[in-house]
C-alpha cells in the first residue's frame, strides 16, 4: 500500500471518528433537549391540575356515609387536557382511579410500588414501554392543605419525538456517509497534489540510477515550504555526490597514471637484465639503482595514499606538547644531505611549543621543505623559519625557485595536482605532499598559507594554534599579552 493511500485512509478514518463524535453529541443534545421539553410540559400539566384542585376545594366538605363521615372533594380539571397531547389520571389516597382525561382511550396502569412511593411525597419521572409505543410519565402527590389526598398521573406519548429523533439519526447517518465520501475524494486529491512534487523529486534519483549521470537537478516548487527545503537538500546532495564521484574518477585515473610510470621503468630495467645486462657489472648496477629508486617512489606513494585514506576514515592524531624549535633543527639536519647545490638555512627561530602530533607536524615540514628543494635551482636558497603570528606558531619554508603561477595557486593542495613545470619525473612528485600538509594543518585546527611570485620563489607557512600553558614563562606572558 502506497504512502499516499495510507495517508488518505488515515485522514478519512480520523475524519470519520470526528464526524461520529460530533453527530453522536448532536443527537444526544437534541434528544436530551426534547425529553427536557416534554418533562417541563408534564410538570406544567401537573402544576395546573394541582392548582385547579386547590381552587375547587377551598374548604373540606363532609357527609354521612353509613356509620362514618366521608370527605367530599371535587376532582382536578382533567377534562381540560382533552385538546392537548397530555394524558391525565387522578387517584384517591386508597388507590382508586377517580378521573382521567377524555383523550386517553385506555386507562394507564400504575404499579402499587410506584403509588406507595408517590404517596410518600416522592415525584417520579420515567419512560415506559407500551404496545403502542413509549410514554413519558410524571407521577406526583395530589396535595390539599399540606396533606397527600391522592396521586396525579400525567403522561405524554413519545412516538412523535421518537420519529423526529429517528429522522435526525437517518439524516446524520446519510449526511455523514456523503461527507465521508466527499472527504475521501478530497483527501485523495489533496494527497495526490501534495505528493506530486515528491514523485517528481523521486524521479530524479531514479533517472540518475538509470542513466548513470549526476548532473540532473530538480527545480522544485516556488513556495518556501518543506518540499522546497527537501528539494534544495536533495540538489545539494546530488552536487556533492557528483563532486565526490568526479574526484573518485580523477583519483583512480591519477593513481593509475602514477603507478604506471615507475612500473614501466622497472619493466624496462627487467627487460634489459633479461637481454644479458646481468653479465655487465656496470649495466647491472645501473638497473638495480633505477629499480630501487622506482621502488622507493612506489613506497612513498603508497604510504601517502594510505595516510590520506586514514584521514578520510576519521584518523585521530596524538595530542602532546611539541617543541617546534627543536623539530625545526631536526628537519634541517636531515635535509642537509639532500640539498646538493641549494643553500639550506634557518632564518627566524622563535621558541614555541604547540599541542599536537610530533610525527605529523614533522612530516608536513619535511613535505614543504623537500618540495622547495625540488623546485629551487642550483645556487638558490631555501630558508626554514619559526615565529609567532597572533595566537599561532608559524612554520615557514621559503625558496628562491621557479614560483607558482596565479592560475595554479587555487589547486596546489588538491590530490595529484601538479603544476605544468612539475610534470617531469625528476622534479615532480605524485602531487600528494601538499594535500597531506593541508590535512595535517586542519587536523591541528590550523591552516597553511602560500604566497608566490613566478620566477622569484614561494613561501609556505604552516600555522598551528598555540597553547599558552605550554610556552616558556617569558614567551607565555607575551602571548597572553597579545
N, C-alpha and C positions, 0 to 999 in steps of 0.2 A: 504494500500500500504506500502510495507516494506521500510525501510530507504535505503537499497541498491538500490531498484528500483527508489526511488526518486532521489538519487544521480546520478544514470545513466541518468535519464531523464534530470536532471539539467545540467549535463555535456554535453549531446548531444544537448540540447537546446542552451546552451551557445556557443558550437562549431558551431552550425548552424547559429547563429547570426553573429559570427565572420567570418564564411565562406561566408555568403551572403554579408557582408560588404566588404570583400576582393574581391569577384567576381564582385560585383557591381562597386567597384572602378576600378578594372582592365578593365571591359567592358567600362566604361566611358573614361578611359585614352586611350584605344585603339581607341575608336570611335572618340574622340577628335583629336587624332594623325592623323587618316585617313582623317578626314574633314580638318584639318590644311594643310595636304599634298595636298589635292585637291585644297584648296584655294590658296596655293602657286603656284600650276600649273596654275590656272586660271589667277593669277596676272602676271605670266611669259608670258602666251599667249597674254594677253592684252598689255604687255610691248613690245613684239615682233611686234604685229600689229602696235602699235604706232610708233615704230622705223622704221618699213618698210614704213609707211605712210609718215613720215618726210623725209626719204631718197628719195622717189619717187616724192615728191613735194618740191624741193628746192626753187622754185620761184612760184609766183602766175601767172597763165595764164588766159587771158580774151578773150572773143569772143562776137560778137554781137548776141543777141538773140531777134530779133524783135526790139523793141524800147529801150531795156535795155542791159547792159553789163553783161554777165554771167561769173562767175568764173569757170574755168575748173580745176578740181583736179583729180589726179589719185588715185584709191581706194587702201586701205591697202591690203596686200597679203593674203587674206583669203583662197586662194586655197592651200597655204602651209599647212593647217590644215587637208587636206584630209586623210593623213595617220596617224593621231593622234586620241586620244579619245575626243578631244575638238571640240565643235561646235562654229562657229564664225559668227556673223552678224554685218553689218555696216549700220548705219542710218545717213542720212543727217540731217542738222540742222532743216529742216522743218518736220522731222519725217518720211520721205520716206526711206524704206529699199532699199539700193542700192547694196548690196552684201551679200552673205552667203557662207559658206564653202561647198564643194561638198559632205561631209559626213553627211550633215543634210538633211534627206529625206523630212521633213515637216518644213516649217518656224516656228520659235517660235514667239509667240505674246508678245509684250511689252506694258504694260499699259501706257496710256498717263501720268498718275501721276508719274510713275517711270521715264518716258522720261523727263518730265519737271524738276524733281529733279536732274537728272544727268546733264542736260543742265545748271543747276545752280552750276556746278562744284562739285557735290556730287557723290562719288563712293559707290555703293551698292553691298553687297554680301548676297545672300539669297538662301533658298531652296524652290523649288516649286514642287507641286504635279501635275503630268500629268497622262493620262490614261496608258501610257506605263511604268510608274514608276516615280521616283523622279529625279529632276535635281538640281544640284548646279550651280548657275549662278553668274556672275560678270558683272555689268553694270557700265561703266566708260566713262567720256567725251573723245572725239577724239579732240586732240589739234593740232593747226598749228599756229606757230608764236605767241604763247601766247593767241590765241583765240580759243573758242569752235566752231568747224566747224561740229561736228556730235557726234554720240554716238556709242561706241563699246559694243557689247553684246557677251560675251564669256560664254559658259556653258559646263557642263560635266554630264553625266548620273551617278547616284548613285546606279544603280542596282547591279553592282559587289561589291561595298562597302557594300550595304545592305545584299547581300548574305554572304559576309565574316563575317559581324557582327552577322548575324543570326546563322551562323555556329559556331562562337565563343560562342554565347549565349547558343546554344544547348550543346556544349562541356562542358562549365562551369556548366550548369544545370545538365547534366548527370554525369559529374565527381563529382559534389557536392553531388548528391544523393548517388553515390557509396562511397564517402569519409564519408558521414554521417552514412551509413550502417556499414562501417568498424569501425567508431568511436563508434557507439552504441555497436557493438560486443566487441570491445576492452575495452570500458568503463565498460560493464557488466563483462568482465573477470577481469579487474583491481579491480573493487569494490568487486567482489567475492573473489579475492585473498586477498584484504585488510581487508575484514570483516571476513575472515575465523578465524583469531585469536580471534576476538571479539565473534564469535559464540562459539568457544571453551571456551572462558572465561565466557560467559553467561551460558554455560552448567554446569559449576562448581557449581554456586549457585543453579541452578535447581536441580542438583543431590543431593545437600545438603538438599534442601527442601523436596525432595522425600525420601531420606534415613534418614534424621534427624541427620546426623553427621556433624561435623565442621572440621574434620581432613584432608580433601582433599585439595590439593593446586594445582594451575595451574603453570606449569613450565615456560610458556611464551616464546616469541621469543628471539633469541640470539642478534639481533640488538638492539643497545641502542637508541630506539625511543620512541614515545608517547605510543605505545602499551606495550612496556616493562615497562614503568613507571606506566601505568594503572594496569598491571598485578601485579607489586610489591605492589601497593597500595591496590588492592583487597586482595592479600595474607596477607598483614599486617592487613587489616580489619577483615579477617576471623580468623587470630590468636588472635586478641583482642576479637572478639566475642566468640571464643572458651574459652578464659580465663574468660570472663565475665559470660558465661553460666556455666562454671565449678564452678566459685566462687558462682554463684547463687544456684546451686545444693548443694554445700557444706554448704552454708548459711542455706538453708532450712533444710538440714539434721541436722546441728548443733543446730539450733533453736528448732527443734522437740525434739532432744535429751535433750537439756537443760530444756525445758518446761516439758517434761515427768517426770523428776526426782522429782521436787517439787510437781507436781500434783499427782504423785503416792504416795508420802509421805502424802499429805493431804488426799487422798482417804483412805489410811491405817488408819489414825487417825479417820476419819469419821466412818470407819467400827468398830474401837474399841469403839467409843462412841455409835454406834448403838447396840453393844452387851452388853451394860449395864455399860460402864465405866463412863457414866454421873452420876451414883449414887455414884461413888467413888471420893471424892474430890481430892485426890492425882492424880489419873489417868486423871481426868477431867482437872486439872491444867497442867499436862504434855502435854496432847493432844492439849490444846489451845496454850500453849507455842510453841510447834512444828509447829502448823499451822500458828501462827503469824510469826515465823521465815521463813517459806517457802513462805508466802505471801509477806513478806518484800523482800525476794530474787527475787520473780517474779516482784515486783515493780521496784527493781533496774535494773533487766534485761530489763524490758520494757522501762524504762527511757533511758538506754544506747542505746537500739535499736532505739528508737525514735530520739535520738541525732545523731546517725550515719546516719539514714535516712535523717535527715535535712541537714547534711553535704553533702550528695550525691546530694541533690537538690539545692545546692548553698547557704547554710546558711551563713549570713553575721554577723560577730562579731562586738560588740561595740568597739569604739576606744576612750579610755580615759586614763589619767595618772593613773598608778597603782604603789603604793609603795610596792615593793616586800618584804622589811624587815618587814613591818607591817603584810603583808599577811603570811609570814613565821611563825611569832609568833602566829598568829591566828590559823593556821593549827596545830601548836604544842600543843596549849591549847586544841583544840577539840579532838586530838588523845590520849592525856594522859590517859583518862578513858579506851581506847581500848588497851592500851599497855600491860596490865596484868603484866607478869613477864619479859617483854622485856624492856630494858632501852631505853627510847626515849629522845634524847638530841639534842641540837643545836650546831653545830660546828662553822665554819667561818661565820660571818654575816656582810655583807657589806651593805651600804646604797645606794640602787639603785632603780630607777623608770623607767618603760617602758610604752609605749603606747599600750593599748590592752583592752581585756575584763576581768575584775577582776574575775568574777564568773567562767569563763572557765579556767583561769590560776589556780585558787584555786582548781577547780575540777581535773586538771591534777596533781597538787601537792598532793592532797588527794589520788588519784588513786595510784600514785607511793609509797606514804607512807603506805597506807593500804596493798598494795601488799608486801612491805618489811616486815611489821609486821606479815603478814600471813606466810611468809616463813623464819622467824627467830625463832629459838627455844628459850625456856625459858632460861634466863640468857644471852641472846645475846643483841646486841646493834643496834639501828637504829639511824642514825645521819642525821639531816637536815642541809643544808648549803646554803649560798648565797654569790657569789663572782662575779667578773667581769673577762671575758675572751675575750680580744680584744675589739671589739665593741658589745659584747653580755653580758647579765646578765645570770649567770649560777646558776640555782636552782638545787641542788644535793640532792639525797637521797641514803645513803649508809647503807648497812646492813651486818651483820656477819652470814647470813643464809646459806642455802644449795648451793647457787650459781646456775649458768645455764651452761649447757654443750655447747661445741662449735657447736654441731650439732643442738641445739635448738635456738641459738642466732639469725640466719637469719630470723626466723619465729615468734619470740615472739610478734611482733607488728601486726601480721595478726589477723583478726577477728576469734574468737572462738578457737584460737590456745592455747593449754596448754601443758606444758612440762609434761613428764610422772610422775614426782613426785608430780604434782599439780592436779592429777586426782581425788583426794578424795574430797568429798563434804565439809569437814571441812576446808580444807586449800586452795582449788582451787575455783576460781570464774568461771564466764561464758566465760572468755577469751576475754572480750571486753574492759577492762580497759586500757590496753596498746595501743590498737587501737585508743581509744579516746585521749590518751595522744599524740600520734603521730599527729593526726589530729589537735589538739589544737596548737601544736608547729608549724606545717606547716601553719596553718591559721594566725599565728602571724609572718610569714616569718622567723621562726626559725627552730630548729631541736631538736631531742632528741638522746642522745648517751648512750650507755651502755657498761660497762666492767664488766666481771665476772670471778671468779675462782671457779670451783666446790669444794664445801666443805669449802670455805673461805668467800664467800659473793659476793655481787653485788653492783654496783654503777650506778645509773641512773642520767643523767644530762640533764636538760631541758634548752636549750639555746634560749634566746629571744633577738632580736636586741634592742640596747639602743638608745634613742633619747637624745643627749647631752643637749638639751634645757630643759629637764625635771629634770636634775640632780642638786644637791646642788652645790654651786659655786666652792668649792674646788674639788669636785668629777668631775664636768664638765671639769675643767681645766686639770685634769688627763686623762680623756677620750679623749679630743681633742689633748692632747699631744701625746697620743698613735697613 
